Amino acid sequence: MNDPKNKPCHHFPIKETVQFLGADLSAGVALDEVARGQKEVGPNRVTARRGTSGWRRFLKLLTEPLIFVLIAAAAISA
């Protein structure tokens, strides 16, 4: 079996992953294994990050050099 430290986990086939985890496909991972994993690495949670607001993204677009070129071209043609 490949060393899991050298390859991302999603590159392994299902059989190798199940074997490495010591799990059973019909029963899943044992509760004591889940508790041990949560103690070692913490719970499996996704943390929400606030995105940039719409008006900030718009103002950031106005600082791009190409925008200045387009504004200058519009002014010249007007």
Distance bins in CASP14 RR format, pairs under 12 A and 6 or more apart:
PFRMAT RR
TARGET T0000
AUTHOR 0000-0000-0000
RMODE 2
METHOD distances of the structure
MODEL  1
1 7 0 0 0 0 0 1 0 0 0 0 0
1 12 0 0 0 0 1 0 0 0 0 0 0
1 13 0 0 0 0 1 0 0 0 0 0 0
1 15 0 0 0 0 1 0 0 0 0 0 0
1 16 1 0 1 0 0 0 0 0 0 0 0
1 17 0 0 0 0 1 0 0 0 0 0 0
1 18 0 0 0 0 0 1 0 0 0 0 0
1 19 1 0 0 1 0 0 0 0 0 0 0
1 20 1 0 0 1 0 0 0 0 0 0 0
1 21 0 0 0 0 0 1 0 0 0 0 0
1 22 0 0 0 0 0 1 0 0 0 0 0
2 8 0 0 0 0 0 1 0 0 0 0 0
2 9 0 0 0 0 0 1 0 0 0 0 0
2 11 0 0 0 0 1 0 0 0 0 0 0
2 12 1 0 0 1 0 0 0 0 0 0 0
2 13 0 0 0 0 1 0 0 0 0 0 0
2 16 1 0 0 1 0 0 0 0 0 0 0
2 17 0 0 0 0 0 1 0 0 0 0 0
2 19 0 0 0 0 0 1 0 0 0 0 0
2 20 0 0 0 0 1 0 0 0 0 0 0
3 9 0 0 0 0 0 1 0 0 0 0 0
3 11 0 0 0 0 0 1 0 0 0 0 0
3 12 0 0 0 0 0 1 0 0 0 0 0
3 16 0 0 0 0 0 1 0 0 0 0 0
3 20 0 0 0 0 0 1 0 0 0 0 0
4 10 0 0 0 0 0 1 0 0 0 0 0
4 11 0 0 0 0 1 0 0 0 0 0 0
4 12 1 0 0 1 0 0 0 0 0 0 0
4 16 0 0 0 0 1 0 0 0 0 0 0
4 17 0 0 0 0 1 0 0 0 0 0 0
4 19 0 0 0 0 0 1 0 0 0 0 0
4 20 1 0 0 1 0 0 0 0 0 0 0
4 21 0 0 0 0 1 0 0 0 0 0 0
5 12 0 0 0 0 0 1 0 0 0 0 0
5 20 0 0 0 0 0 1 0 0 0 0 0
6 12 0 0 0 0 0 1 0 0 0 0 0
7 13 0 0 0 0 0 1 0 0 0 0 0
7 16 0 0 0 0 0 1 0 0 0 0 0
7 17 0 0 0 0 0 1 0 0 0 0 0
7 20 0 0 0 0 0 1 0 0 0 0 0
8 17 0 0 0 0 0 1 0 0 0 0 0
9 16 0 0 0 0 1 0 0 0 0 0 0
9 17 1 0 0 1 0 0 0 0 0 0 0
9 18 0 0 0 0 0 1 0 0 0 0 0
9 20 0 0 0 0 1 0 0 0 0 0 0
9 21 0 0 0 0 1 0 0 0 0 0 0
10 16 0 0 0 0 0 1 0 0 0 0 0
10 17 0 0 0 0 1 0 0 0 0 0 0
11 17 0 0 0 0 1 0 0 0 0 0 0
12 18 0 0 0 0 1 0 0 0 0 0 0
12 19 0 0 0 0 1 0 0 0 0 0 0
12 20 1 0 0 1 0 0 0 0 0 0 0
12 21 0 0 0 0 0 1 0 0 0 0 0
13 19 0 0 0 0 1 0 0 0 0 0 0
13 20 0 0 0 0 0 1 0 0 0 0 0
14 20 0 0 0 0 0 1 0 0 0 0 0
14 21 0 0 0 0 0 1 0 0 0 0 0
14 23 0 0 0 0 0 1 0 0 0 0 0
14 25 1 0 0 1 0 0 0 0 0 0 0
15 21 0 0 0 0 0 1 0 0 0 0 0
15 22 0 0 0 0 0 1 0 0 0 0 0
15 23 0 0 0 0 0 1 0 0 0 0 0
15 25 0 0 0 0 1 0 0 0 0 0 0
16 22 0 0 0 0 0 1 0 0 0 0 0
16 23 0 0 0 0 0 1 0 0 0 0 0
17 23 0 0 0 0 1 0 0 0 0 0 0
17 25 0 0 0 0 0 1 0 0 0 0 0
17 28 0 0 0 0 0 1 0 0 0 0 0
17 29 0 0 0 0 0 1 0 0 0 0 0
18 24 1 0 0 1 0 0 0 0 0 0 0
18 25 1 0 1 0 0 0 0 0 0 0 0
18 26 0 0 0 0 0 1 0 0 0 0 0
18 27 0 0 0 0 0 1 0 0 0 0 0
18 28 0 0 0 0 1 0 0 0 0 0 0
18 29 0 0 0 0 1 0 0 0 0 0 0
19 25 0 0 0 0 0 1 0 0 0 0 0
20 29 0 0 0 0 0 1 0 0 0 0 0
20 33 0 0 0 0 0 1 0 0 0 0 0
21 27 0 0 0 0 0 1 0 0 0 0 0
21 28 0 0 0 0 1 0 0 0 0 0 0
21 29 1 0 0 1 0 0 0 0 0 0 0
21 30 0 0 0 0 1 0 0 0 0 0 0
21 33 1 0 0 1 0 0 0 0 0 0 0
21 34 0 0 0 0 0 1 0 0 0 0 0
21 36 0 0 0 0 0 1 0 0 0 0 0
21 37 0 0 0 0 0 1 0 0 0 0 0
22 28 0 0 0 0 1 0 0 0 0 0 0
22 29 1 0 0 1 0 0 0 0 0 0 0
22 30 0 0 0 0 1 0 0 0 0 0 0
22 32 0 0 0 0 0 1 0 0 0 0 0
22 33 1 0 0 1 0 0 0 0 0 0 0
23 29 1 0 1 0 0 0 0 0 0 0 0
23 30 1 0 0 1 0 0 0 0 0 0 0
23 31 0 0 0 0 0 1 0 0 0 0 0
23 33 1 0 0 1 0 0 0 0 0 0 0
23 34 0 0 0 0 0 1 0 0 0 0 0
24 30 0 0 0 0 1 0 0 0 0 0 0
24 33 0 0 0 0 0 1 0 0 0 0 0
27 33 0 0 0 0 0 1 0 0 0 0 0
28 34 0 0 0 0 1 0 0 0 0 0 0
29 35 0 0 0 0 0 1 0 0 0 0 0
29 36 0 0 0 0 1 0 0 0 0 0 0
29 37 0 0 0 0 1 0 0 0 0 0 0
29 38 0 0 0 0 0 1 0 0 0 0 0
29 44 0 0 0 0 0 1 0 0 0 0 0
30 36 0 0 0 0 1 0 0 0 0 0 0
30 37 0 0 0 0 0 1 0 0 0 0 0
31 37 0 0 0 0 0 1 0 0 0 0 0
31 38 0 0 0 0 0 1 0 0 0 0 0
32 38 0 0 0 0 0 1 0 0 0 0 0
32 39 0 0 0 0 0 1 0 0 0 0 0
33 39 0 0 0 0 0 1 0 0 0 0 0
33 40 0 0 0 0 0 1 0 0 0 0 0
34 40 0 0 0 0 0 1 0 0 0 0 0
34 41 0 0 0 0 0 1 0 0 0 0 0
34 42 0 0 0 0 0 1 0 0 0 0 0
34 43 0 0 0 0 1 0 0 0 0 0 0
34 44 0 0 0 0 1 0 0 0 0 0 0
35 41 0 0 0 0 0 1 0 0 0 0 0
35 42 0 0 0 0 0 1 0 0 0 0 0
35 43 0 0 0 0 0 1 0 0 0 0 0
36 42 0 0 0 0 0 1 0 0 0 0 0
37 43 0 0 0 0 1 0 0 0 0 0 0
37 44 0 0 0 0 1 0 0 0 0 0 0
38 44 1 0 0 1 0 0 0 0 0 0 0
38 45 0 0 0 0 0 1 0 0 0 0 0
50 56 0 0 0 0 0 1 0 0 0 0 0
51 57 0 0 0 0 1 0 0 0 0 0 0
52 58 0 0 0 0 0 1 0 0 0 0 0
52 59 0 0 0 0 0 1 0 0 0 0 0
52 60 1 0 0 1 0 0 0 0 0 0 0
52 61 0 0 0 0 0 1 0 0 0 0 0
53 59 0 0 0 0 1 0 0 0 0 0 0
53 60 0 0 0 0 0 1 0 0 0 0 0
54 60 0 0 0 0 1 0 0 0 0 0 0
54 61 0 0 0 0 0 1 0 0 0 0 0
55 61 0 0 0 0 0 1 0 0 0 0 0
55 62 0 0 0 0 0 1 0 0 0 0 0
56 62 0 0 0 0 0 1 0 0 0 0 0
56 63 0 0 0 0 0 1 0 0 0 0 0
57 63 0 0 0 0 0 1 0 0 0 0 0
57 64 0 0 0 0 0 1 0 0 0 0 0
58 64 0 0 0 0 0 1 0 0 0 0 0
58 67 0 0 0 0 0 1 0 0 0 0 0
59 67 0 0 0 0 0 1 0 0 0 0 0
60 67 0 0 0 0 0 1 0 0 0 0 0
61 67 1 0 0 1 0 0 0 0 0 0 0
61 68 0 0 0 0 0 1 0 0 0 0 0
61 70 0 0 0 0 0 1 0 0 0 0 0
62 68 0 0 0 0 1 0 0 0 0 0 0
62 70 0 0 0 0 0 1 0 0 0 0 0
62 71 0 0 0 0 1 0 0 0 0 0 0
63 71 0 0 0 0 0 1 0 0 0 0 0
64 70 0 0 0 0 1 0 0 0 0 0 0
64 71 0 0 0 0 0 1 0 0 0 0 0
65 71 0 0 0 0 0 1 0 0 0 0 0
65 72 0 0 0 0 0 1 0 0 0 0 0
66 72 0 0 0 0 0 1 0 0 0 0 0
66 73 0 0 0 0 0 1 0 0 0 0 0
67 73 0 0 0 0 0 1 0 0 0 0 0
67 74 0 0 0 0 0 1 0 0 0 0 0
68 74 0 0 0 0 0 1 0 0 0 0 0
68 75 0 0 0 0 0 1 0 0 0 0 0
69 75 0 0 0 0 0 1 0 0 0 0 0
69 76 0 0 0 0 0 1 0 0 0 0 0
70 76 0 0 0 0 0 1 0 0 0 0 0
70 77 0 0 0 0 0 1 0 0 0 0 0
71 77 0 0 0 0 0 1 0 0 0 0 0
71 78 0 0 0 0 0 1 0 0 0 0 0
72 78 0 0 0 0 0 1 0 0 0 0 0
END
